[in-house]
Amino acid sequence: MHEEPVEILVGMAESGEIDPWNIDIVEVTDRFLGELERMKELDLRISGRTLFFASTLLRMKSEYLEEADEEEEAEFEEEFLSDDFGPDADFTFEDFSEPIERLEREIKRRVGRKGKRRRPVTLYELIKELKTAEKMERRRTRRKSPMPELLLEADDIVSVAHEEDFQDITETVYSSFEYLEGESEGTGAVTLAALSRRMDKDVRTVYLPLLFLMIEGKLIIRQEEFFGDIYVSRWRADAFDD
């Protein structure tokens, strides 16, 4: 199997662009996308595997930034909770119910944070996680009618990566899908073309967020026949059973 994306990551570590023992997912993603831009300028061919690694890194970066915002909110809440449960807290009968409710919320919050996926720390762990995501994607798409290969290029991923509101675009695509799904009278037949018309966007702009939603296990993209309509539906565990 062609190792182009792995070679790019290893090359960045060897040149000192990234620290292989302490991975900053934001920095790695930005530098990886920068390398794609450089390859494009040199008119070098970029493999579909490299584009998949780029899209997965972009998703990981988005998740990291989202978690960072949540942690800031959690720290803010913890300041109030520490006041409630400090050594001088007054647990009289009259005010006992409110501290109990806050304690329950704190327990749920901490359990939820423990349940979050651990981010890769070293370059080896990052490459391993990227390859695992790639393997899972191959399993999802192993079926008689393969997932459509839209004409998606490096420019499409890089241009979207430069948009700060990428998460908003993804949410808009998903909400537009839900609207069209409701309009389909229970058939669930939503096409990429219909989504594009609904959002008044070209198919490439809509397709990349769909790819992210598929990687996240929310939606499925399929094509019944070559050059036919591309369909979008909700994720199902048995969707790709032979």
MODELLER restraints for C-alpha pairs under 7 A, 6 or more apart:
rsr = mdl.restraints
at = mdl.atoms
rsr.add(forms.Gaussian(group=physical.xy_distance, feature=features.Distance(at['CA:4:A'], at['CA:50:A']), mean=6.59, stdev=0.5))
rsr.add(forms.Gaussian(group=physical.xy_distance, feature=features.Distance(at['CA:5:A'], at['CA:50:A']), mean=4.85, stdev=0.5))
rsr.add(forms.Gaussian(group=physical.xy_distance, feature=features.Distance(at['CA:5:A'], at['CA:53:A']), mean=6.76, stdev=0.5))
rsr.add(forms.Gaussian(group=physical.xy_distance, feature=features.Distance(at['CA:6:A'], at['CA:127:A']), mean=6.96, stdev=0.5))
rsr.add(forms.Gaussian(group=physical.xy_distance, feature=features.Distance(at['CA:12:A'], at['CA:18:A']), mean=5.98, stdev=0.5))
rsr.add(forms.Gaussian(group=physical.xy_distance, feature=features.Distance(at['CA:13:A'], at['CA:19:A']), mean=6.12, stdev=0.5))
rsr.add(forms.Gaussian(group=physical.xy_distance, feature=features.Distance(at['CA:13:A'], at['CA:20:A']), mean=5.74, stdev=0.5))
rsr.add(forms.Gaussian(group=physical.xy_distance, feature=features.Distance(at['CA:18:A'], at['CA:28:A']), mean=6.70, stdev=0.5))
rsr.add(forms.Gaussian(group=physical.xy_distance, feature=features.Distance(at['CA:20:A'], at['CA:122:A']), mean=5.46, stdev=0.5))
rsr.add(forms.Gaussian(group=physical.xy_distance, feature=features.Distance(at['CA:20:A'], at['CA:123:A']), mean=4.70, stdev=0.5))
rsr.add(forms.Gaussian(group=physical.xy_distance, feature=features.Distance(at['CA:21:A'], at['CA:121:A']), mean=6.75, stdev=0.5))
rsr.add(forms.Gaussian(group=physical.xy_distance, feature=features.Distance(at['CA:21:A'], at['CA:122:A']), mean=4.52, stdev=0.5))
rsr.add(forms.Gaussian(group=physical.xy_distance, feature=features.Distance(at['CA:21:A'], at['CA:123:A']), mean=6.42, stdev=0.5))
rsr.add(forms.Gaussian(group=physical.xy_distance, feature=features.Distance(at['CA:22:A'], at['CA:121:A']), mean=5.48, stdev=0.5))
rsr.add(forms.Gaussian(group=physical.xy_distance, feature=features.Distance(at['CA:22:A'], at['CA:122:A']), mean=5.45, stdev=0.5))
rsr.add(forms.Gaussian(group=physical.xy_distance, feature=features.Distance(at['CA:23:A'], at['CA:121:A']), mean=5.24, stdev=0.5))
rsr.add(forms.Gaussian(group=physical.xy_distance, feature=features.Distance(at['CA:23:A'], at['CA:122:A']), mean=5.49, stdev=0.5))
rsr.add(forms.Gaussian(group=physical.xy_distance, feature=features.Distance(at['CA:23:A'], at['CA:123:A']), mean=6.36, stdev=0.5))
rsr.add(forms.Gaussian(group=physical.xy_distance, feature=features.Distance(at['CA:25:A'], at['CA:61:A']), mean=5.91, stdev=0.5))
rsr.add(forms.Gaussian(group=physical.xy_distance, feature=features.Distance(at['CA:26:A'], at['CA:61:A']), mean=5.42, stdev=0.5))
rsr.add(forms.Gaussian(group=physical.xy_distance, feature=features.Distance(at['CA:29:A'], at['CA:57:A']), mean=5.63, stdev=0.5))
rsr.add(forms.Gaussian(group=physical.xy_distance, feature=features.Distance(at['CA:29:A'], at['CA:58:A']), mean=6.26, stdev=0.5))
rsr.add(forms.Gaussian(group=physical.xy_distance, feature=features.Distance(at['CA:29:A'], at['CA:61:A']), mean=6.88, stdev=0.5))
rsr.add(forms.Gaussian(group=physical.xy_distance, feature=features.Distance(at['CA:33:A'], at['CA:54:A']), mean=6.77, stdev=0.5))
rsr.add(forms.Gaussian(group=physical.xy_distance, feature=features.Distance(at['CA:33:A'], at['CA:158:A']), mean=6.21, stdev=0.5))
rsr.add(forms.Gaussian(group=physical.xy_distance, feature=features.Distance(at['CA:36:A'], at['CA:154:A']), mean=6.63, stdev=0.5))
rsr.add(forms.Gaussian(group=physical.xy_distance, feature=features.Distance(at['CA:51:A'], at['CA:154:A']), mean=6.51, stdev=0.5))
rsr.add(forms.Gaussian(group=physical.xy_distance, feature=features.Distance(at['CA:53:A'], at['CA:130:A']), mean=6.58, stdev=0.5))
rsr.add(forms.Gaussian(group=physical.xy_distance, feature=features.Distance(at['CA:55:A'], at['CA:157:A']), mean=6.89, stdev=0.5))
rsr.add(forms.Gaussian(group=physical.xy_distance, feature=features.Distance(at['CA:59:A'], at['CA:212:A']), mean=6.90, stdev=0.5))
rsr.add(forms.Gaussian(group=physical.xy_distance, feature=features.Distance(at['CA:84:A'], at['CA:99:A']), mean=6.66, stdev=0.5))
rsr.add(forms.Gaussian(group=physical.xy_distance, feature=features.Distance(at['CA:120:A'], at['CA:126:A']), mean=5.14, stdev=0.5))
rsr.add(forms.Gaussian(group=physical.xy_distance, feature=features.Distance(at['CA:140:A'], at['CA:240:A']), mean=5.81, stdev=0.5))
rsr.add(forms.Gaussian(group=physical.xy_distance, feature=features.Distance(at['CA:141:A'], at['CA:147:A']), mean=5.92, stdev=0.5))
rsr.add(forms.Gaussian(group=physical.xy_distance, feature=features.Distance(at['CA:141:A'], at['CA:240:A']), mean=6.60, stdev=0.5))
rsr.add(forms.Gaussian(group=physical.xy_distance, feature=features.Distance(at['CA:142:A'], at['CA:240:A']), mean=6.53, stdev=0.5))
rsr.add(forms.Gaussian(group=physical.xy_distance, feature=features.Distance(at['CA:143:A'], at['CA:240:A']), mean=5.73, stdev=0.5))
rsr.add(forms.Gaussian(group=physical.xy_distance, feature=features.Distance(at['CA:143:A'], at['CA:242:A']), mean=5.95, stdev=0.5))
rsr.add(forms.Gaussian(group=physical.xy_distance, feature=features.Distance(at['CA:145:A'], at['CA:223:A']), mean=6.34, stdev=0.5))
rsr.add(forms.Gaussian(group=physical.xy_distance, feature=features.Distance(at['CA:145:A'], at['CA:224:A']), mean=5.84, stdev=0.5))
rsr.add(forms.Gaussian(group=physical.xy_distance, feature=features.Distance(at['CA:145:A'], at['CA:225:A']), mean=6.83, stdev=0.5))
rsr.add(forms.Gaussian(group=physical.xy_distance, feature=features.Distance(at['CA:146:A'], at['CA:222:A']), mean=6.88, stdev=0.5))
rsr.add(forms.Gaussian(group=physical.xy_distance, feature=features.Distance(at['CA:146:A'], at['CA:223:A']), mean=6.81, stdev=0.5))
rsr.add(forms.Gaussian(group=physical.xy_distance, feature=features.Distance(at['CA:147:A'], at['CA:221:A']), mean=6.28, stdev=0.5))
rsr.add(forms.Gaussian(group=physical.xy_distance, feature=features.Distance(at['CA:147:A'], at['CA:222:A']), mean=4.92, stdev=0.5))
rsr.add(forms.Gaussian(group=physical.xy_distance, feature=features.Distance(at['CA:147:A'], at['CA:223:A']), mean=6.08, stdev=0.5))
rsr.add(forms.Gaussian(group=physical.xy_distance, feature=features.Distance(at['CA:148:A'], at['CA:222:A']), mean=6.26, stdev=0.5))
rsr.add(forms.Gaussian(group=physical.xy_distance, feature=features.Distance(at['CA:148:A'], at['CA:223:A']), mean=5.71, stdev=0.5))
rsr.add(forms.Gaussian(group=physical.xy_distance, feature=features.Distance(at['CA:152:A'], at['CA:204:A']), mean=6.83, stdev=0.5))
rsr.add(forms.Gaussian(group=physical.xy_distance, feature=features.Distance(at['CA:160:A'], at['CA:166:A']), mean=6.68, stdev=0.5))
rsr.add(forms.Gaussian(group=physical.xy_distance, feature=features.Distance(at['CA:170:A'], at['CA:209:A']), mean=5.03, stdev=0.5))
rsr.add(forms.Gaussian(group=physical.xy_distance, feature=features.Distance(at['CA:173:A'], at['CA:206:A']), mean=6.84, stdev=0.5))
rsr.add(forms.Gaussian(group=physical.xy_distance, feature=features.Distance(at['CA:173:A'], at['CA:209:A']), mean=6.99, stdev=0.5))
rsr.add(forms.Gaussian(group=physical.xy_distance, feature=features.Distance(at['CA:176:A'], at['CA:195:A']), mean=6.71, stdev=0.5))
rsr.add(forms.Gaussian(group=physical.xy_distance, feature=features.Distance(at['CA:176:A'], at['CA:198:A']), mean=6.99, stdev=0.5))
rsr.add(forms.Gaussian(group=physical.xy_distance, feature=features.Distance(at['CA:177:A'], at['CA:195:A']), mean=6.64, stdev=0.5))
rsr.add(forms.Gaussian(group=physical.xy_distance, feature=features.Distance(at['CA:180:A'], at['CA:190:A']), mean=6.41, stdev=0.5))
rsr.add(forms.Gaussian(group=physical.xy_distance, feature=features.Distance(at['CA:181:A'], at['CA:188:A']), mean=5.32, stdev=0.5))
rsr.add(forms.Gaussian(group=physical.xy_distance, feature=features.Distance(at['CA:181:A'], at['CA:189:A']), mean=6.96, stdev=0.5))
rsr.add(forms.Gaussian(group=physical.xy_distance, feature=features.Distance(at['CA:181:A'], at['CA:190:A']), mean=6.20, stdev=0.5))
rsr.add(forms.Gaussian(group=physical.xy_distance, feature=features.Distance(at['CA:188:A'], at['CA:233:A']), mean=6.33, stdev=0.5))
rsr.add(forms.Gaussian(group=physical.xy_distance, feature=features.Distance(at['CA:189:A'], at['CA:231:A']), mean=6.73, stdev=0.5))
rsr.add(forms.Gaussian(group=physical.xy_distance, feature=features.Distance(at['CA:190:A'], at['CA:231:A']), mean=5.71, stdev=0.5))
rsr.add(forms.Gaussian(group=physical.xy_distance, feature=features.Distance(at['CA:190:A'], at['CA:232:A']), mean=5.39, stdev=0.5))
rsr.add(forms.Gaussian(group=physical.xy_distance, feature=features.Distance(at['CA:190:A'], at['CA:233:A']), mean=6.71, stdev=0.5))
rsr.add(forms.Gaussian(group=physical.xy_distance, feature=features.Distance(at['CA:191:A'], at['CA:229:A']), mean=6.60, stdev=0.5))
rsr.add(forms.Gaussian(group=physical.xy_distance, feature=features.Distance(at['CA:191:A'], at['CA:230:A']), mean=5.56, stdev=0.5))
rsr.add(forms.Gaussian(group=physical.xy_distance, feature=features.Distance(at['CA:191:A'], at['CA:231:A']), mean=4.36, stdev=0.5))
rsr.add(forms.Gaussian(group=physical.xy_distance, feature=features.Distance(at['CA:191:A'], at['CA:232:A']), mean=5.72, stdev=0.5))
rsr.add(forms.Gaussian(group=physical.xy_distance, feature=features.Distance(at['CA:192:A'], at['CA:203:A']), mean=6.91, stdev=0.5))
rsr.add(forms.Gaussian(group=physical.xy_distance, feature=features.Distance(at['CA:192:A'], at['CA:230:A']), mean=5.56, stdev=0.5))
rsr.add(forms.Gaussian(group=physical.xy_distance, feature=features.Distance(at['CA:192:A'], at['CA:231:A']), mean=6.08, stdev=0.5))
rsr.add(forms.Gaussian(group=physical.xy_distance, feature=features.Distance(at['CA:192:A'], at['CA:232:A']), mean=6.64, stdev=0.5))
rsr.add(forms.Gaussian(group=physical.xy_distance, feature=features.Distance(at['CA:193:A'], at['CA:203:A']), mean=6.85, stdev=0.5))
rsr.add(forms.Gaussian(group=physical.xy_distance, feature=features.Distance(at['CA:196:A'], at['CA:202:A']), mean=5.82, stdev=0.5))
rsr.add(forms.Gaussian(group=physical.xy_distance, feature=features.Distance(at['CA:196:A'], at['CA:203:A']), mean=5.66, stdev=0.5))
rsr.add(forms.Gaussian(group=physical.xy_distance, feature=features.Distance(at['CA:196:A'], at['CA:206:A']), mean=6.33, stdev=0.5))
rsr.add(forms.Gaussian(group=physical.xy_distance, feature=features.Distance(at['CA:213:A'], at['CA:219:A']), mean=5.69, stdev=0.5))
rsr.add(forms.Gaussian(group=physical.xy_distance, feature=features.Distance(at['CA:214:A'], at['CA:220:A']), mean=5.59, stdev=0.5))
rsr.add(forms.Gaussian(group=physical.xy_distance, feature=features.Distance(at['CA:217:A'], at['CA:235:A']), mean=6.02, stdev=0.5))
rsr.add(forms.Gaussian(group=physical.xy_distance, feature=features.Distance(at['CA:218:A'], at['CA:234:A']), mean=6.17, stdev=0.5))
rsr.add(forms.Gaussian(group=physical.xy_distance, feature=features.Distance(at['CA:218:A'], at['CA:235:A']), mean=5.14, stdev=0.5))
rsr.add(forms.Gaussian(group=physical.xy_distance, feature=features.Distance(at['CA:219:A'], at['CA:232:A']), mean=6.77, stdev=0.5))
rsr.add(forms.Gaussian(group=physical.xy_distance, feature=features.Distance(at['CA:219:A'], at['CA:233:A']), mean=5.64, stdev=0.5))
rsr.add(forms.Gaussian(group=physical.xy_distance, feature=features.Distance(at['CA:219:A'], at['CA:234:A']), mean=4.47, stdev=0.5))
rsr.add(forms.Gaussian(group=physical.xy_distance, feature=features.Distance(at['CA:219:A'], at['CA:235:A']), mean=4.53, stdev=0.5))
rsr.add(forms.Gaussian(group=physical.xy_distance, feature=features.Distance(at['CA:220:A'], at['CA:232:A']), mean=5.64, stdev=0.5))
rsr.add(forms.Gaussian(group=physical.xy_distance, feature=features.Distance(at['CA:220:A'], at['CA:233:A']), mean=5.25, stdev=0.5))
rsr.add(forms.Gaussian(group=physical.xy_distance, feature=features.Distance(at['CA:220:A'], at['CA:234:A']), mean=5.88, stdev=0.5))
rsr.add(forms.Gaussian(group=physical.xy_distance, feature=features.Distance(at['CA:220:A'], at['CA:235:A']), mean=5.31, stdev=0.5))
rsr.add(forms.Gaussian(group=physical.xy_distance, feature=features.Distance(at['CA:221:A'], at['CA:230:A']), mean=6.92, stdev=0.5))
rsr.add(forms.Gaussian(group=physical.xy_distance, feature=features.Distance(at['CA:221:A'], at['CA:231:A']), mean=5.80, stdev=0.5))
rsr.add(forms.Gaussian(group=physical.xy_distance, feature=features.Distance(at['CA:221:A'], at['CA:232:A']), mean=4.82, stdev=0.5))
rsr.add(forms.Gaussian(group=physical.xy_distance, feature=features.Distance(at['CA:221:A'], at['CA:233:A']), mean=6.79, stdev=0.5))
rsr.add(forms.Gaussian(group=physical.xy_distance, feature=features.Distance(at['CA:222:A'], at['CA:230:A']), mean=5.84, stdev=0.5))
rsr.add(forms.Gaussian(group=physical.xy_distance, feature=features.Distance(at['CA:222:A'], at['CA:231:A']), mean=5.32, stdev=0.5))
rsr.add(forms.Gaussian(group=physical.xy_distance, feature=features.Distance(at['CA:222:A'], at['CA:232:A']), mean=6.62, stdev=0.5))
rsr.add(forms.Gaussian(group=physical.xy_distance, feature=features.Distance(at['CA:223:A'], at['CA:229:A']), mean=6.27, stdev=0.5))
rsr.add(forms.Gaussian(group=physical.xy_distance, feature=features.Distance(at['CA:223:A'], at['CA:230:A']), mean=4.81, stdev=0.5))
rsr.add(forms.Gaussian(group=physical.xy_distance, feature=features.Distance(at['CA:223:A'], at['CA:231:A']), mean=6.09, stdev=0.5))
